[in-house]
Amino acid sequence: MTVPPRRPGPPPLPDLGLGALAEALTAQPSVRIAGEGFSRAAVALVVNPDLDLLFIRRSERDGDPWSGHMALPGGRVDPADAGPQAAAERETWEEVGLPLSGAQLLGPLDEVASPVRRGHGRLVISPFVYALPSHPRLVTNHEVAQTYWFGLPRILTGEGRGTFDLRWQGRVIPMPVLRLDDAEIWGLTLGILDDLVRRLGLPPVSGR
């Protein structure tokens, strides 16, 4: 009797810790998107001492293209901001009441650009990773419907990976999605998260 070949298991998880995260972010320079003709925004990937990542569910609002979506704390860069990093820190304070002045900046991830939408310009987003010294108390504003903490080990094992059909401009596009508990993370937020996964030495797990 022929024994079927054994499928390879998932790659082993890297040694996790703030030192490993910081090293992963500094080992490869982040990709910046230069040029003009687009708006800029910034987000914060916030890691607590248990290596949980902070996500938010945006409130449902008319005119917001990301209404009700899962996201990272952040928003557009204002003219008064010193730059994208300052915008990420200001928006995190405004949205979830979390001051990042006492957090450790581990480093930036690759910038990402939103798709061009009719009547809207392209938006370039700068992500920054922060490590908290303790577990925070969050106070959300009107822009945030709910907050979530998802463990980095859950994300690295590929738990909840799948796809869904996105209907956009008359087309049906299969899109990767990460389903954890009652949350569905996809689009730009998942792309930013997968950059962190890649930097930790693991390829993003395909949907199944």
MARLUM-652714 format. One record per residue: x, y, z of N, C-alpha, C in turn; residue in one letter. Coordinates in steps of 0.1 Angstrom, whole numbers, padded with zeros to 4 digits, always signed. Each point is the difference from the previous one (the first is absolute). Last residue first. Example, Ala and Ser with C-alpha at 12.3 -4.5 7.8 and 13.67 -1.06 7.14 Angstrom:
# residues 2
+0128-0022+0071+0009+0011+0000-0008+0011+0008S+0003-0057-0001-0009+0012+0000+0009+0012+0000A
This chain:
# residues 208
-0077+0297+0025-0003-0014-0002-0014-0003+0005R+0041+0041-0013-0013-0004+0005-0003-0014-0003G+0051+0016+0008-0011+0002-0010-0013-0005+0006S+0043+0021+0027-0007-0013-0002-0012+0003-0010V+0048+0028+0005-0014+0000+0003-0007-0012-0004P+0051-0004+0012-0008+0005-0011-0014+0001+0004P+0043+0005+0033-0011-0009-0004-0007+0006-0012L+0036+0022+0027+0005-0012-0007-0010-0010-0004G-0004+0046+0019+0003-0010+0011+0004-0014-0006L-0014+0036-0028+0013+0004+0006+0004-0009+0011R-0042-0007-0022+0011-0003-0009+0014+0003+0007R-0040+0012+0023+0002-0015+0000+0012-0003-0009V-0013+0045+0000+0006-0004+0013+0003-0015+0001L-0023+0016-0037+0013+0005-0001+0008-0004+0013D-0046-0008-0003+0008-0011-0006+0014+0005-0002D-0031+0030+0018+0002-0011+0009+0009-0010-0006L-0015+0035-0028+0010+0005+0010+0003-0011+0010I-0033-0011-0030+0013+0002-0007+0010+0005+0009G-0044-0003+0016+0006-0013-0001+0014+0001-0007L-0025+0039+0002+0004-0004+0013+0007-0013+0000T-0019+0017-0040+0013+0007+0003+0005-0005+0014L-0035-0033-0017+0003+0012-0006+0014+0006+0005G-0029-0030+0034+0004-0002-0014+0005+0014-0006W-0023-0029+0046+0010+0009-0003+0005-0002-0015I-0043-0011+0036+0005-0004-0013+0010+0011-0004E-0025-0020+0049+0006+0010-0008+0005-0005-0013A-0020-0022+0041-0010+0006-0009+0005+0011-0009D+0034-0037+0016-0012+0003+0008-0011+0006-0009D+0037+0000-0029+0003-0003+0014-0012+0004+0009L+0018-0005-0055-0012-0001+0009+0004-0004+0014R+0022+0021-0048+0004-0006+0012-0012+0001+0010L+0008+0001-0058-0006+0005+0012+0005-0007+0012V+0007+0010-0058+0004-0006+0012-0007+0006+0012P-0023+0001-0050+0009+0007+0009+0004-0008+0012M-0023-0001-0054+0003-0008+0012+0011+0007+0009P-0036+0023-0035+0014-0002+0003+0002-0008+0012I-0038+0018-0039+0001-0008+0012+0015-0004+0001V-0025+0044-0026+0007-0012+0000-0001-0007+0013R-0018+0044-0010-0006-0010-0010+0007-0013-0001G+0015+0035+0031-0001+0006-0014-0005-0011-0010Q+0006-0023+0042+0006+0013-0001+0000+0004-0015W-0012-0041+0040-0006+0006-0012+0004+0014-0001R+0022-0045+0024-0002+0014+0001-0006+0005-0013L+0005-0050+0028-0001+0007-0013-0004+0014+0002D+0032-0032+0032-0014+0003-0002-0001+0008-0014F+0036-0035+0034-0003+0010-0011-0015+0003+0000T+0039-0019+0040-0010-0004-0011-0001+0011-0011G+0022-0014+0054+0003+0005-0013-0010-0006-0010R+0005-0007+0050-0010+0008-0006+0002+0005-0014G+0042-0017+0027-0013-0002+0004-0010+0010-0007E+0050-0005-0003-0009-0001-0011-0015-0003+0004G+0042+0008+0027-0003-0014-0003-0009-0001-0012T+0013+0042+0019+0011-0006-0007-0003-0014-0004L-0032+0026+0025+0002+0005-0013+0011-0007-0008I-0007-0010+0045-0012-0005-0007+0002+0005-0015R+0033+0015+0031+0001-0015-0004-0012-0005-0008P-0002+0045+0017+0009-0001-0012+0002-0015-0003L-0044+0018+0025+0013-0004+0002+0008-0002-0012G-0041+0036+0008+0003-0014-0005+0014-0004+0001F-0040+0038+0018+0014-0004+0002+0001-0014-0006W-0037+0043-0007+0004-0014+0001+0015-0001+0002Y-0047+0038+0000+0015-0003+0000+0002-0015+0002T-0043+0036-0020+0005-0011+0009+0015-0002-0001Q-0025+0036-0022-0011-0007+0006+0004-0011+0010A+0020+0050-0018+0003-0014+0002-0012-0007+0007V+0003+0047-0011+0004-0006-0012+0002-0015+0001E-0012+0032+0036-0011-0004-0009+0004-0007-0012H+0033-0006+0041-0008+0012-0004-0011-0005-0010N+0028-0028+0042-0002+0003-0014-0009+0012-0002T+0036-0022+0037-0012+0008+0000-0003+0005-0014V+0032-0040+0030-0004+0007-0013-0013+0008+0002L+0044-0020+0031-0015+0002+0000-0003+0008-0012R+0045-0033+0004-0006+0013+0001-0015-0001+0002P+0047-0029+0012-0013-0002-0006-0009+0013+0002H+0055+0002-0003-0010-0006+0009-0013-0001-0008S+0039+0017-0020+0007-0005+0012-0010-0007+0009P-0002+0004-0056-0005+0006+0012+0007-0006+0012L+0013+0007-0054-0001-0010+0011-0004+0008+0012A-0005+0009-0057+0003+0005+0014-0002-0012+0009Y+0005+0013-0057-0002-0010+0011+0005+0005+0013V-0020+0023-0050+0011+0000+0010-0004-0010+0012F-0014+0015-0056-0003-0007+0012+0013+0000+0009P-0024+0031-0042+0012-0004+0006-0003-0007+0013S-0027+0011-0050-0001-0002+0015+0014-0005+0005I-0027+0027-0044+0012-0007+0004+0001-0001+0015V-0040+0009-0041+0005+0002+0014+0011-0009+0003L-0027+0023-0047+0007-0012+0007+0005+0005+0014R-0044+0024-0021+0014-0002-0004+0006-0012+0008G-0053+0008-0017+0010+0001+0012+0014-0003-0005H-0039-0002-0029-0003+0012+0008+0009+0001+0012G-0001-0047-0018-0007+0010-0008-0003+0012+0010R+0041-0032+0012-0015-0001+0000-0005+0013-0007R+0049-0030+0007-0006+0012-0005-0015-0002-0001V+0030-0027+0036-0003+0000-0014-0007+0013-0004P+0036+0000+0040-0014-0005-0002-0002+0000-0015S+0048-0006+0024-0009+0009-0007-0013-0006-0002A+0045-0006+0037-0009-0006-0010-0009+0011-0006V+0052-0007+0028-0012+0008-0003-0009-0008-0010E+0033-0026+0035-0001+0006-0014-0013+0008-0001D+0018-0002+0049-0002-0010-0010-0001+0006-0014L+0026+0017+0049-0010+0001-0010-0001-0012-0009P+0016+0002+0054+0004+0004-0013-0011+0001-0010G+0002-0004+0050+0009-0011-0005+0004+0003-0014L-0015+0031+0043-0002-0001-0014+0010-0011-0005L-0023+0006+0050+0013-0002-0008-0003-0001-0015Q-0030+0027+0040+0002-0012-0007+0013+0000-0007A-0021+0037+0024+0007-0009+0008+0003-0014-0006G-0024+0034-0023+0012+0007+0004+0008-0009+0009S-0044-0007-0021+0011-0008-0004+0013+0006+0004L-0055+0000+0018+0012+0008-0003+0012-0009-0003P-0055-0007-0004+0013-0006+0004+0011+0009-0004L-0050+0002-0008+0004+0005+0013+0014-0005+0004G-0026-0008-0042-0002-0010+0011+0006+0005+0013V-0004+0029-0040-0009-0011-0003-0002-0010+0012E+0031+0038+0001-0014+0005-0003-0010-0011+0000E+0047-0010+0004-0005+0006+0012-0015+0004-0002W+0022-0017-0037-0002-0010+0010-0005+0005+0013T+0011+0030-0034-0012-0006-0003-0003-0012+0009E+0041+0024+0004-0011+0009+0003-0013-0008-0002R+0039-0022-0012-0001+0001+0014-0011+0009+0004E+0009-0005-0046-0004-0013+0006-0002+0001+0015A+0017+0038-0022-0014-0002-0003-0005-0014+0005A+0046+0011+0003-0008+0008+0009-0015-0001-0002A+0029-0022-0029+0001-0006+0013-0008+0008+0010Q+0003+0016-0045-0009-0011+0002+0001-0007+0014P+0014+0051-0001+0002-0010-0010-0009-0012+0003G-0002+0041+0024+0014+0001-0003+0003-0010-0011A-0049+0023+0006+0008-0011+0005+0014+0001-0005D-0036+0030-0012+0006+0003+0013+0009-0011+0005A-0027-0005-0040+0011+0010-0002+0007+0003+0012P-0023-0048-0002-0004+0014+0000+0011+0010-0003D-0011-0054-0011+0010+0009+0005-0005+0014-0002V-0033-0044+0007+0007+0009-0009+0010+0008+0007R-0012-0044+0025-0008+0008-0008+0009+0009-0009G-0004-0043+0043+0007+0009-0009-0009+0008-0008G+0001-0051+0026-0002+0014+0004+0009+0009-0009P-0017-0044-0022+0009+0003+0011-0002+0014+0004L-0039-0034-0020+0011+0009-0004+0010+0000+0011A-0051-0022-0022+0011-0001+0010+0012+0008-0005M-0050+0015-0015+0011-0009-0002+0009-0002+0012H-0040+0031-0007-0002-0013+0006+0011-0010-0002G+0003+0040-0032-0010-0001+0010-0003-0014+0005S+0031+0023-0034+0004-0011+0009-0010-0002+0012W-0004+0035-0033+0002-0013-0008+0004-0012+0008P-0031+0044+0013+0013-0006+0004+0002-0013-0008D-0040+0027-0003+0011+0007-0006+0014-0006+0003G-0039-0008+0035-0002+0003-0015+0012+0008-0005D+0004-0035+0041-0002+0014-0003-0002+0002-0015R+0010-0037+0044-0007+0001-0013-0004+0014-0002E+0044-0016+0030-0015+0002+0001-0005+0002-0014S+0043-0030+0009-0004+0014-0002-0015+0001+0001R+0035-0034+0025-0011-0001-0011-0005+0015-0001R+0051-0018+0016-0013+0006+0003-0010-0003-0011I+0049-0021+0025-0008+0003-0012-0012+0007+0005F+0052-0017+0021-0013+0007+0001-0006+0003-0014L+0033-0042+0020-0001+0012-0009-0013+0006+0002L+0033-0032+0034-0013+0002-0007+0000+0012-0008D+0035-0019+0031+0001-0002-0014-0014-0001-0007L+0009+0010+0047-0003-0014-0003+0001-0003-0015D+0007+0045+0018+0010-0009+0005-0003-0015-0002P-0020+0034-0036+0001+0000+0014+0010-0010+0006N-0005+0029-0048+0002-0013+0006+0000+0002+0015V-0018+0028-0048+0004+0001+0014+0000-0014+0006V+0002+0028-0048-0001-0013+0005+0005-0001+0014L-0019+0043-0030+0008-0005+0010-0003-0015+0002A-0004+0039-0043-0007-0008+0009+0011-0006+0010V-0011+0043-0040+0010-0009+0008-0008-0008+0010A-0004+0032-0051-0005-0004+0013+0010-0008+0007A-0006+0036-0047+0007-0009+0009-0007-0003+0013R-0010+0014-0056-0001+0004+0014+0008-0010+0008S+0011+0015-0053-0008-0009+0009+0000+0005+0014F+0025+0020-0037-0013-0004-0006-0009-0010+0008G+0056+0001-0003-0011+0010+0004-0013-0005-0006E+0050-0026+0016-0008+0007-0010-0010+0009+0005G+0025-0048+0019+0002+0014-0002-0009+0005-0011A+0002-0042+0038-0006+0004-0013+0002+0015-0002I+0029-0040+0029-0008+0012+0000-0005+0003-0014R+0018-0045+0031-0002+0006-0013-0008+0012+0001V+0034-0022+0039-0014+0000-0005+0000+0008-0014S+0042-0030+0019-0006+0013+0000-0014+0000-0006P+0024-0040+0027-0003+0004-0014-0007+0013+0000Q+0015-0018+0041+0009-0008-0009-0003+0004-0015A-0024+0018+0039+0012+0007-0004+0009-0008-0010T-0041-0017+0019-0003+0012-0007+0012+0008-0005L+0004-0041+0024-0007-0003-0012-0003+0013-0008A+0018+0002+0044+0010-0004-0010-0006-0003-0013E-0029+0011+0035+0008+0012-0003+0010-0004-0011A-0026-0035+0018-0008+0010-0008+0008+0011-0005L+0020-0030+0030-0002-0006-0013-0008+0009-0009A+0005+0014+0044+0012+0000-0006+0000-0005-0014G-0038-0003+0028+0002+0013-0006+0013+0002-0007L-0021-0048+0000+0003+0009+0010+0003+0014-0006G-0004-0056-0017-0007+0013+0001+0005+0007+0013L+0019-0039-0036+0000+0004+0014-0006+0014+0001D-0019-0028-0041+0013+0006+0005+0000+0002+0015P-0028-0040-0024-0001+0014+0004+0014+0005+0004L-0006-0040-0036+0000+0002+0015-0001+0015+0002P-0024-0020-0043+0014+0002+0005+0000+0004+0015P-0038-0033-0019+0003+0014-0001+0015+0002+0005P-0008-0047-0020-0007+0008+0009+0004+0014-0001G+0000-0039-0039+0008+0008+0009-0008+0008+0009P-0017-0047-0020+0000+0014-0003+0009+0008+0010R+0005-0052-0016-0005+0008+0011+0002+0015-0004R-0008-0044-0033+0010+0009+0006-0006+0009+0010P-0021-0048-0009+0000+0013-0006+0010+0009+0007P+0002-0054-0005-0002+0010+0010+0000+0014-0006V-0010-0051-0020+0007+0012-0001-0004+0010+0010T-0001-0056+0000-0008+0012+0000+0009+0012+0000M
